[in-house]
Amino acid sequence: MKVMKFGGTSVGQPERMHQVAATVTEQKEPKIVVLSALSGTTNALVGISEALSTGDKAAAKKIIDGLDKHYNTFIKGLLKNSVLREKAKASIAEHFEFLNIILKISFSDALNKDILAQGELMSTKLFSIYLEELGVDHLWLPALEFMRIDANEEPDLKAIKADLTHILKKHPKVDLFVTQGYICKNVRGEVDNLKRGGSDYTASLIASAIKADVCEIWTDIDGMHNNDPRIVSKTRPIEVLSFEEAAELAYFGAKILHPTCIWPAQHAHVPVKLLNTMAPKAKGTTIQDNEEGKGAKAVAAKDGIIAIKIKSSRMLLAYGFLRKVFEVFEKYRTPIDMITTSEVAVSLTIDSDLHLKSIIKELEPFGAVSVDKHQAIVSIVGNSIVEEKEVLLNIFETISHIPVRMISYGGSRHNISFLVPAGSKNEMLQAINKGVFGLS
């Protein structure tokens, strides 16, 4: 069995949902199809929640009505059969009835999660009805029946595997299942979600749970590219990446794949393929256990970085100093991206200012604290890149004109990262594309 995940842009228009159905049905092996919400829907649902949280019910109502109109237009383009059109309208009407009812209910975090779940539920119901129009045998499979997170809001893979296996065994003759990405249930049995990018996570978790032959992530680009096509004029897709290389790229800014998607598939040794819905014959990118090739393969950049420096003469030979510093960030659940140390100072980076004031206050007893905002991390990734002297020399010559604040080297064999001012990021990506990858 394989897992196929399609993102919001892949199902965002009726003709694209038609293409998804063609892609799914032309492949005969058993499969689970994971769908995101139609493009724009999650943003609209977030807008409804935000309006309700401030008591602006008129604004929420306006968004609901606009979204309702969009879905009814979508149904007209999706379905030809008049009976199935009415079935689709009735199915979607139930969700908009819920959205209109909540205008009369006090807003809460639990209600917010219910609101955000509507997008995936609607997209999968519409896709299921379209498959019915095509005469394709399948089963609509609610993710809320098997997708679980634990008390730490992390996926409960053991429970997911048990519940999903039980469901699949009840339907041995079904070769096509359609389910929702992103949504899940929490330990209290409430509707919850896997956060942004969660549809990739859902697909990878399902693939791991059933030990799928492959997990396919279908988007609107033909695989992971060597650079950001929004910033440089010429890029090329990467045919093969190891899980470690892909994880580095995803974490440090490659938008095509959510970072959390890597570990479940890697854990179960399930290869992940990144494919293009608009060009289904393109090779895309395969992510696998084995490493192939040498040298730099790709570069990714992460924005919104904050650099924090703690300088203290007491740090010299001080046992436990770094532990105390790390405990501050652990307390506020704020991950550290990069870190460098000297005898009298430690510099590190974070990508969220949510608890910045509290973190600084708790770090000040350790020494003088300075903060640099508006930074970016640029990471160059490749198999054993840190061992390739000629490649490293080329990288440093290529970016010699860029003001570098920090360098992370040796923490991973596959990655060398640079902290630079945010204003220098685009220039650095363009320079690397020409000097390292030979693309101008």
GIDA-V544387 format. One record per backbone hydrogen bond with DSSP energy under -1.0 kcal/mol. NH is the residue of the N-H (numbers start at 1). CO is the residue of the C=O. If there is no record, write none. Layout:
NH&CO + NH&CO
This chain:
2&30 + 3&214 + 4&32 + 5&216 + 6&34 + 7&218 + 17&13 + 18&14 + 19&15 + 20&16 + 21&17 + 22&18 + 23&19 + 24&20 + 25&21 + 26&22 + 31&175 + 32&2 + 33&177 + 34&4 + 35&179 + 36&6 + 39&8 + 41&38 + 44&40 + 45&41 + 46&42 + 47&43 + 48&44 + 49&45 + 50&46 + 51&47 + 52&48 + 53&49 + 55&52 + 56&51 + 57&55 + 60&56 + 61&57 + 62&58 + 63&59 + 64&60 + 65&61 + 66&62 + 67&63 + 68&64 + 69&65 + 70&66 + 71&67 + 72&68 + 73&69 + 74&70 + 75&71 + 76&72 + 77&73 + 78&74 + 79&75 + 85&81 + 86&82 + 87&83 + 88&84 + 89&85 + 90&86 + 91&87 + 92&88 + 93&89 + 94&90 + 96&92 + 97&93 + 98&94 + 99&95 + 100&96 + 101&97 + 102&98 + 104&101 + 105&102 + 112&108 + 113&109 + 114&110 + 115&111 + 116&112 + 117&113 + 118&115 + 121&117 + 122&118 + 123&119 + 124&120 + 125&121 + 126&122 + 127&123 + 128&124 + 129&125 + 130&126 + 131&127 + 132&128 + 133&129 + 134&130 + 136&131 + 139&176 + 141&178 + 145&142 + 146&143 + 147&143 + 149&185 + 150&154 + 153&150 + 156&148 + 157&155 + 160&156 + 161&157 + 162&158 + 163&159 + 164&160 + 165&161 + 166&162 + 167&163 + 168&164 + 169&165 + 171&168 + 174&171 + 177&31 + 178&139 + 179&33 + 181&35 + 183&181 + 184&192 + 185&147 + 186&190 + 189&186 + 192&184 + 194&182 + 198&195 + 201&197 + 202&198 + 203&199 + 204&200 + 205&201 + 206&202 + 207&203 + 208&204 + 209&205 + 210&206 + 212&207 + 213&1 + 215&271 + 216&3 + 217&273 + 218&5 + 219&275 + 223&221 + 226&236 + 231&228 + 232&228 + 238&224 + 241&286 + 243&288 + 246&242 + 247&243 + 248&244 + 249&245 + 250&246 + 251&247 + 252&248 + 253&250 + 254&249 + 261&258 + 262&259 + 266&262 + 267&263 + 268&264 + 270&265 + 272&287 + 273&215 + 274&285 + 275&217 + 277&219 + 282&279 + 285&274 + 286&239 + 287&272 + 288&241 + 297&381 + 298&381 + 299&226 + 300&379 + 302&377 + 305&375 + 306&350 + 307&372 + 308&348 + 309&370 + 310&346 + 311&368 + 312&344 + 315&312 + 316&313 + 318&315 + 321&318 + 324&320 + 325&321 + 326&322 + 327&323 + 328&324 + 329&325 + 330&326 + 331&327 + 332&328 + 333&330 + 334&329 + 337&349 + 340&347 + 342&345 + 346&310 + 347&340 + 348&308 + 349&338 + 350&306 + 356&353 + 359&355 + 360&356 + 361&357 + 362&358 + 363&359 + 364&360 + 366&363 + 368&311 + 370&309 + 372&307 + 375&305 + 376&420 + 377&302 + 378&418 + 379&300 + 380&416 + 381&298 + 382&414 + 385&382 + 386&413 + 387&384 + 388&385 + 389&387 + 392&388 + 393&389 + 394&390 + 395&391 + 396&392 + 397&393 + 398&394 + 399&395 + 402&399 + 405&419 + 406&419 + 408&417 + 416&380 + 417&408 + 418&378 + 419&406 + 420&376 + 422&374 + 424&421 + 425&422 + 428&424 + 429&425 + 430&426 + 431&427 + 432&428 + 433&429 + 434&430 + 435&431 + 436&432 + 437&432 + 439&433
